[in-house]
Amino acid sequence: MINWKKDSTILDIGCADGSMTSKLFKELIPNCKTMTGCDINEDMIRFANEHYASERVNFTTLNIEGEMPVQLREHFHHATSFYALNWCRRQETTFQNIYDIIKDQGSCFAIVVEKFSLFDAYRNLAKTEKWKQWVIDVERYTSPYHDSHDSLKEMQQLLDKIGFAIKKLEHKVIVHDYEKQENIKGGIMAVVPFKIPDELYDDFFMDLSQEMQMFDTKKYNFKKSTNDYFLNVQLLVLYAEKK
Ligand SMILES: C[S@@+](CC[C@H](N)C(=O)[O-])C[C@H]1O[C@@H](n2cnc3c(N)ncnc32)[C@H](O)[C@@H]1O
């Protein structure tokens, strides 16, 4: 489906530690010329440069919802982004920036988190006496589509408005089986953005996972959740070309 141009330049947005970007470059897009991973977090970019940079793979700090440097205008053939664009509150600015930095006939492939019981759990814990001191700024970490009644339509209207030609736009659920508590704890706590004191870490995980279990089964009707070491994440998958 994706028309990766030979010798193309690709930007991976929200690359974090760079491991996924490097894997993508090696396994999925072997004939691209260069792959650039970008992230708003400077520490991540430092780590990525130390561990995954090579002659054709590089990493740079960039806020995709900020002002784009002029030299990036129409610079890349393709943009990819995995589980990162849902962090951006200003979706129109974000997708307009992506449109501006890709060349004509270039494309964007993105996986955006739509709904996730983790966000519901954050909201509930933020209201409790026990956790409200640490669980702060919850909306900043919640997907802009989490409360949406028709996120596909919202995304379609946004991409249309900017001028993208939508080639694929669909809703997907991924169910991840972590098999044991230790694994799911590591998986969830790695993405929790709050500074929970070490001595409260286990207690926090227990309360968070209980809330997630409740929302997964009662609000979203998933059969299994954190009690069975399952994570259910609802996603928007999109592939759009610059006309
Ligand atoms: C869950 S991680 C995804 C990591 C990687 N794409 C993967 O799939 O393994 C999301 C990343 O998006 C980054 N991010 C959040 N807002 C951003 C922004 N405005 N511009 C660039 N990166 C951003 C975060 O710093 C974080 O590293």
The ligand as a Tripos MOL2 file, in Angstrom:
@<TRIPOS>MOLECULE
LIG
   27    29     1     0     0
SMALL
NO_CHARGES

@<TRIPOS>ATOM
      1 C1          5.1350    6.5540   23.0940 C.3       1 LIG1
      2 S1          6.5550    7.3630   22.4210 S.3       1 LIG1
      3 C2          6.6510    6.5750   20.8370 C.3       1 LIG1
      4 C3          8.0160    6.0520   20.5360 C.3       1 LIG1
      5 C4          8.2450    5.3560   19.1930 C.3       1 LIG1
      6 N1          7.6200    6.0420   18.0810 N.3       1 LIG1
      7 C5          7.8250    3.9140   19.2400 C.2       1 LIG1
      8 O1          6.8440    3.5610   18.5870 O.co2     1 LIG1
      9 O2          8.4970    3.1210   19.9230 O.co2     1 LIG1
     10 C6          5.9890    8.9880   21.9820 C.3       1 LIG1
     11 C7          7.1140    9.9690   21.7440 C.3       1 LIG1
     12 O3          6.5700   11.1560   21.1470 O.3       1 LIG1
     13 C8          7.3400   12.2470   21.6020 C.3       1 LIG1
     14 N2          6.6130   13.5100   21.3970 N.ar      1 LIG1
     15 C9          5.5850   13.9830   22.1240 C.ar      1 LIG1
     16 N3          5.1980   15.1900   21.6650 N.ar      1 LIG1
     17 C10         6.0040   15.4870   20.6170 C.ar      1 LIG1
     18 C11         6.1140   16.6060   19.7490 C.ar      1 LIG1
     19 N4          5.2870   17.6530   19.8740 N.pl3     1 LIG1
     20 N5          7.0790   16.5960   18.7840 N.ar      1 LIG1
     21 C12         7.9060   15.5130   18.6670 C.ar      1 LIG1
     22 N6          7.8550   14.4330   19.4730 N.ar      1 LIG1
     23 C13         6.9060   14.4060   20.4400 C.ar      1 LIG1
     24 C14         7.5780   11.9280   23.0730 C.3       1 LIG1
     25 O4          8.6720   12.6620   23.5980 O.3       1 LIG1
     26 C15         7.8180   10.4160   23.0200 C.3       1 LIG1
     27 O5          9.1910   10.1230   22.9390 O.3       1 LIG1
@<TRIPOS>BOND
     1     1     2 1
     2     2     3 1
     3     2    10 1
     4     3     4 1
     5     4     5 1
     6     5     6 1
     7     5     7 1
     8     7     8 2
     9     7     9 1
    10    10    11 1
    11    11    12 1
    12    11    26 1
    13    12    13 1
    14    13    14 1
    15    13    24 1
    16    14    15 ar
    17    14    23 ar
    18    15    16 ar
    19    16    17 ar
    20    17    18 ar
    21    17    23 ar
    22    18    19 1
    23    18    20 ar
    24    20    21 ar
    25    21    22 ar
    26    22    23 ar
    27    24    25 1
    28    24    26 1
    29    26    27 1
@<TRIPOS>SUBSTRUCTURE
     1 LIG1         1 GROUP 0 **** ****
